[in-house]
């Protein structure tokens, strides 16, 4: 399954970058995220509860930020498993300055593989749920950017 979207932030690129690489901010904005703890450089253990159709499950896995080119882009690698199945994916997050540096355009492009019961039962809903989750995550980040960045 491919995922892609573009989001506009009314904040400078450096501020948006700092939000997108802060594990506390990510955990606070990611729907269903129960915890995110550091395992090493740019690698985290995450626990999430996600529901698709009538199946809700708890997933544990790792999140890694690779190929960092501050403040322009990085790749996010996700691997997770739970009773309802598994989720593996990667996405490139790219930031571009707009409006003379007053705005930032964030582009997300990636792929995800989902297997197990959640894929069989919720197959038709996965694209919509993925898009809704990304939209909620980036709406939360936008609010934090408006509040003054990672300190908010």
Backbone bond lengths (Angstrom), bond angles and torsions (degrees), N, CA, C in turn:
res aa  C-N    CA-C-N  psi(-1)  N-CA   C-N-CA  omega(-1)  CA-C   N-CA-C  phi
1 X - - - 1.438 - - 1.529 108.22 -
2 X 1.313 116.70 129.70 1.460 121.67 177.34 1.518 109.83 -93.01
3 X 1.324 115.41 144.39 1.459 121.42 175.74 1.526 108.32 -129.34
4 X 1.325 116.06 137.67 1.457 119.71 175.50 1.521 109.43 -157.65
5 X 1.313 114.94 147.86 1.465 120.92 178.86 1.519 108.33 -168.29
6 X 1.321 115.43 161.66 1.458 122.10 176.04 1.527 108.18 -131.55
7 X 1.332 115.68 136.63 1.461 122.19 -178.15 1.520 109.07 -129.58
8 X 1.331 116.64 141.28 1.461 121.72 178.55 1.528 109.24 -108.54
9 X 1.327 115.38 131.01 1.462 122.55 178.64 1.516 108.29 -112.71
10 X 1.334 116.77 138.10 1.464 121.75 174.09 1.522 108.09 -89.94
11 X 1.339 115.17 64.16 1.464 121.96 -178.19 1.518 108.44 -159.26
12 X 1.335 116.67 154.03 1.459 120.26 177.59 1.533 111.70 -63.80
13 X 1.323 115.39 152.98 1.462 120.94 -176.84 1.520 112.35 -58.06
14 X 1.338 119.66 -39.37 1.464 121.33 -179.87 1.533 111.57 -60.93
15 X 1.321 116.89 -39.33 1.469 120.58 179.13 1.526 110.50 -66.85
16 X 1.331 116.94 -44.27 1.463 120.84 179.50 1.530 110.10 -64.29
17 X 1.331 117.15 -41.70 1.465 121.12 177.60 1.531 110.31 -57.71
18 X 1.334 116.55 -46.97 1.466 119.43 -177.60 1.529 111.53 -60.65
19 X 1.325 117.23 -34.03 1.467 120.60 177.02 1.526 111.17 -70.06
20 X 1.326 116.07 -41.35 1.467 121.11 -175.55 1.523 114.03 -73.03
21 X 1.321 118.01 -12.21 1.471 120.03 178.30 1.531 112.13 -114.54
22 X 1.324 117.89 4.15 1.452 121.83 179.94 1.533 109.27 -91.56
23 X 1.336 118.42 112.24 1.466 120.00 -176.21 1.529 113.85 -61.21
24 X 1.325 118.30 -31.30 1.463 120.62 178.26 1.528 111.11 -67.94
25 X 1.321 116.22 -40.09 1.461 120.82 178.31 1.525 109.65 -67.97
26 X 1.329 116.50 -44.29 1.464 120.38 179.26 1.523 110.27 -59.23
27 X 1.326 116.79 -48.43 1.468 120.66 -179.64 1.528 111.13 -61.50
28 X 1.327 116.97 -38.07 1.455 121.05 -179.18 1.519 113.68 -71.25
29 X 1.323 117.08 -25.21 1.464 120.61 -177.57 1.528 113.68 -100.84
30 X 1.311 117.97 -19.03 1.463 121.06 -176.28 1.525 110.42 -77.56
31 X 1.338 118.31 115.41 1.453 120.50 -178.72 1.538 111.51 -57.45
32 X 1.315 116.08 130.82 1.453 121.22 177.70 1.513 115.51 84.48
33 X 1.344 117.83 -0.97 1.465 120.43 -178.01 1.526 109.74 -76.58
34 X 1.325 115.88 120.29 1.462 121.62 178.73 1.518 111.58 -91.88
35 X 1.326 116.63 -36.07 1.465 119.88 179.72 1.518 109.90 -159.21
36 X 1.337 114.69 156.87 1.462 122.30 176.19 1.514 106.46 -150.79
37 X 1.334 116.40 109.46 1.456 120.00 -176.96 1.527 110.70 -120.58
38 X 1.318 115.41 143.72 1.461 121.59 -177.29 1.522 110.91 -69.45
39 X 1.342 115.74 135.60 1.459 122.69 174.12 1.523 110.88 -108.32
40 X 1.315 116.24 -22.97 1.460 122.63 -178.03 1.511 107.97 174.61
41 X 1.323 116.26 -163.48 1.460 120.53 -179.53 1.524 111.47 -59.12
42 X 1.306 115.89 114.72 1.467 123.23 175.41 1.527 113.89 55.35
43 X 1.336 117.82 25.43 1.461 122.78 176.70 1.524 108.26 -126.95
44 X 1.329 115.93 133.41 1.458 121.47 -173.95 1.522 110.90 -135.90
45 X 1.320 116.58 149.33 1.462 122.79 170.84 1.515 106.27 -97.42
46 X 1.311 115.92 128.46 1.462 120.57 -178.06 1.519 110.64 -124.26
47 X 1.329 115.62 147.03 1.460 122.70 173.26 1.518 107.27 -124.86
48 X 1.339 116.01 125.22 1.457 121.83 -178.45 1.517 110.31 -132.05
49 X 1.317 115.77 150.42 1.453 121.66 170.54 1.521 106.73 -114.89
50 X 1.335 114.73 122.74 1.463 120.69 -175.96 1.518 108.64 -129.77
51 X 1.327 115.78 140.18 1.450 120.67 177.14 1.514 111.40 -123.06
52 X 1.322 114.95 132.77 1.462 121.29 174.95 1.520 106.35 -133.95
53 X 1.320 115.98 126.48 1.463 122.25 -175.38 1.530 107.84 55.58
54 X 1.318 117.47 -129.32 1.466 120.55 -177.40 1.517 111.94 -92.77
55 X 1.334 116.73 6.71 1.470 120.32 -176.03 1.516 109.68 -109.27
56 X 1.317 115.08 119.13 1.451 121.42 174.47 1.513 106.67 -117.67
57 X 1.321 115.02 135.19 1.451 117.85 -178.49 1.501 112.51 -144.92
58 X 1.296 113.93 159.06 1.457 121.71 177.75 1.529 107.36 -103.17
59 X 1.306 115.47 129.24 1.456 121.89 -177.80 1.516 109.77 -117.13
60 X 1.318 115.60 141.11 1.457 121.21 172.34 1.516 107.10 -124.09
61 X 1.317 115.36 140.57 1.450 117.87 -178.53 1.511 111.76 -172.71
62 X 1.326 113.79 -166.57 1.457 119.96 -179.51 1.526 110.44 -119.67
63 X 1.319 113.69 148.99 1.451 122.99 175.85 1.524 106.42 -126.08
64 X 1.332 115.68 127.04 1.468 119.90 179.15 1.519 110.61 -126.75
65 X 1.315 115.80 139.91 1.457 121.72 173.31 1.523 106.55 -104.61
66 X 1.332 116.64 119.93 1.459 121.19 -178.24 1.529 110.12 -126.52
67 X 1.304 115.06 170.66 1.478 122.21 175.84 1.529 112.35 52.00
68 X 1.327 116.48 40.47 1.473 120.33 -179.03 1.525 111.11 -67.58
69 X 1.320 115.05 130.07 1.459 122.92 172.41 1.525 106.46 -131.55
70 X 1.332 114.89 80.62 1.464 121.89 -174.63 1.520 111.17 -63.40
71 X 1.300 119.19 136.56 1.469 131.48 -8.14 1.527 111.78 -99.98
72 X 1.338 117.49 35.71 1.461 120.55 -172.74 1.520 115.38 -96.76
73 X 1.346 117.35 -42.88 1.467 117.44 -177.40 1.525 111.92 -168.50
74 X 1.327 114.74 163.12 1.453 122.69 169.86 1.521 108.31 -156.93
75 X 1.325 115.02 167.60 1.458 120.94 177.38 1.516 108.31 -110.51
76 X 1.309 116.00 135.07 1.456 122.87 178.98 1.528 107.34 -107.61
77 X 1.325 116.29 121.84 1.467 122.60 179.47 1.526 107.64 -110.36
78 X 1.327 117.43 130.05 1.461 122.21 -177.66 1.528 109.23 -129.21
79 X 1.326 115.50 132.12 1.463 121.86 173.88 1.523 107.01 -134.77
80 X 1.326 116.71 125.87 1.455 119.06 -179.46 1.511 112.60 -147.32
81 X 1.334 114.80 150.73 1.466 121.10 178.05 1.521 109.33 -136.60
82 X 1.314 113.85 151.47 1.451 120.41 175.24 1.510 108.55 -160.33
83 X 1.307 116.45 177.16 1.469 120.64 -179.24 1.534 111.89 -55.79
84 X 1.371 119.34 -39.85 1.461 118.88 -178.12 1.531 114.68 -76.97
85 X 1.347 118.35 -7.05 1.457 118.94 -179.67 1.508 112.66 146.77
86 X 1.342 115.06 -153.96 1.453 119.94 -178.62 1.524 110.57 -135.43
87 X 1.332 114.89 159.20 1.452 122.78 175.61 1.525 107.24 -137.80
88 X 1.312 116.84 126.45 1.463 122.78 174.21 1.521 106.89 -130.70
89 X 1.307 116.41 139.28 1.450 117.56 178.94 1.508 113.17 -169.50
90 X 1.313 113.74 169.38 1.458 120.26 174.77 1.523 108.11 -146.75
91 X 1.318 114.69 150.82 1.461 120.27 179.02 1.520 108.96 -146.97
92 X 1.311 115.44 140.45 1.455 120.78 172.99 1.520 107.76 -95.70
93 X 1.325 115.52 127.21 1.461 122.84 179.19 1.531 106.20 -106.86
94 X 1.343 117.20 117.47 1.464 121.59 -178.07 1.516 109.80 -118.71
95 X 1.344 115.92 136.56 1.458 121.81 -179.60 1.521 109.63 -117.23
96 X 1.331 116.66 132.83 1.458 122.01 177.80 1.517 109.43 -131.35
97 X 1.334 115.92 136.96 1.466 120.51 177.28 1.518 109.75 -74.71
98 X 1.326 115.22 141.74 1.462 122.72 177.35 1.525 107.89 -133.17
99 X 1.303 116.64 164.66 1.471 123.29 173.59 1.525 111.84 50.73
100 X 1.321 116.40 46.62 1.461 120.73 177.05 1.520 113.69 66.16
101 X 1.317 117.49 25.79 1.458 121.15 178.54 1.513 114.76 94.58
102 X 1.345 117.75 -3.70 1.464 120.87 -179.07 1.526 111.96 -81.84
103 X 1.334 117.50 -19.70 1.458 121.88 179.72 1.525 109.25 -128.19
104 X 1.320 114.68 159.13 1.459 121.14 177.99 1.516 108.93 -132.49
105 X 1.320 115.02 131.83 1.462 122.29 175.84 1.530 107.21 -98.32
106 X 1.328 117.51 124.24 1.460 122.46 178.69 1.522 108.04 -111.63
107 X 1.330 116.39 119.54 1.461 121.99 178.36 1.523 108.78 -108.67
108 X 1.326 115.57 134.56 1.464 122.75 179.17 1.522 107.24 -120.26
109 X 1.337 116.59 128.14 1.458 121.18 177.09 1.517 108.24 -141.82
110 X 1.324 116.04 124.23 1.453 117.84 -178.37 1.508 113.36 -163.87
111 X 1.323 113.70 -174.40 1.454 121.33 178.72 1.519 108.88 -134.99
112 X 1.309 115.73 153.42 1.463 121.04 177.71 1.521 109.07 -139.48
113 X 1.311 114.79 144.40 1.457 121.66 173.97 1.522 107.19 -118.52
114 X 1.314 116.03 130.68 1.447 121.55 -179.25 1.526 107.35 -126.92
115 X 1.331 116.81 135.57 1.452 120.19 -179.91 1.508 111.72 -139.51
116 X 1.321 115.82 168.64 1.453 121.33 179.54 1.514 111.71 93.58
117 X 1.314 115.59 -163.99 1.462 122.30 -177.21 1.513 111.84 -57.56
118 X 1.313 116.87 -40.58 1.468 119.84 -176.85 1.524 111.21 -63.23
119 X 1.327 116.94 -34.16 1.463 120.37 178.62 1.528 111.03 -73.65
120 X 1.320 117.19 -40.00 1.473 120.51 -178.98 1.524 111.55 -67.97
121 X 1.320 116.95 -45.18 1.463 120.50 -175.23 1.523 111.71 -81.68
122 X 1.323 116.60 -40.16 1.460 119.88 -173.78 1.512 115.11 -102.58
123 X 1.343 118.40 16.05 1.465 122.57 -173.78 1.529 113.21 -49.66
124 X 1.326 117.06 -47.65 1.463 119.80 -176.52 1.520 112.63 -69.70
125 X 1.333 117.24 -20.04 1.463 121.10 -175.84 1.527 113.26 -96.13
126 X 1.329 117.98 -13.15 1.467 121.03 -172.33 1.525 113.43 -57.94
127 X 1.325 117.87 -43.83 1.464 120.74 -179.59 1.518 112.16 -60.78
128 X 1.317 116.59 -45.72 1.463 121.24 179.74 1.514 112.91 -66.03
129 X 1.318 116.43 -40.91 1.464 120.51 178.97 1.526 109.93 -66.84
130 X 1.325 117.65 -40.30 1.467 121.14 178.56 1.526 110.83 -61.22
131 X 1.327 116.30 -46.48 1.464 121.06 -179.72 1.533 110.70 -64.02
132 X 1.334 117.01 -43.18 1.455 120.63 179.79 1.538 110.83 -63.15
133 X 1.328 116.88 -40.86 1.466 121.00 179.33 1.527 110.53 -64.10
134 X 1.337 116.85 -44.71 1.474 119.88 178.03 1.521 111.05 -62.77
135 X 1.324 116.76 -43.17 1.469 120.05 -179.75 1.528 110.90 -61.11
136 X 1.331 117.65 -42.48 1.472 120.97 179.15 1.531 110.88 -66.31
137 X 1.321 117.08 -40.89 1.459 121.72 178.85 1.531 110.47 -60.81
138 X 1.325 116.52 -49.60 1.463 119.16 -177.37 1.523 112.74 -72.83
139 X 1.316 118.90 -27.66 1.469 120.75 173.62 1.528 109.58 -64.07
140 X 1.320 117.03 -41.74 1.468 121.54 177.40 1.529 110.10 -63.38
141 X 1.340 116.76 -43.84 1.469 119.84 178.65 1.529 111.33 -62.74
142 X 1.332 116.64 -39.03 1.472 119.78 178.15 1.524 110.66 -59.29
143 X 1.325 116.06 -44.07 1.465 120.12 178.96 1.531 110.64 -61.55
144 X 1.306 117.32 -43.04 1.463 120.27 178.65 1.520 111.25 -64.21
145 X 1.321 117.29 -37.54 1.461 120.63 178.64 1.523 110.60 -64.38
146 X 1.329 116.73 -39.33 1.468 121.66 178.83 1.528 110.61 -65.84
147 X 1.345 116.59 -32.10 1.467 121.22 -177.70 1.519 111.92 -77.61
148 X 1.305 117.49 -5.42 1.452 118.33 175.67 1.521 114.95 117.26
149 X 1.349 117.20 14.56 1.458 118.39 172.91 1.509 113.65 99.90
150 X 1.310 114.88 -156.46 1.472 122.50 -172.41 1.536 112.15 -65.17
151 X 1.328 117.50 -22.03 1.467 119.25 -178.80 1.527 111.39 -72.74
152 X 1.330 117.02 -20.02 1.471 121.11 -174.73 1.510 112.08 -70.87
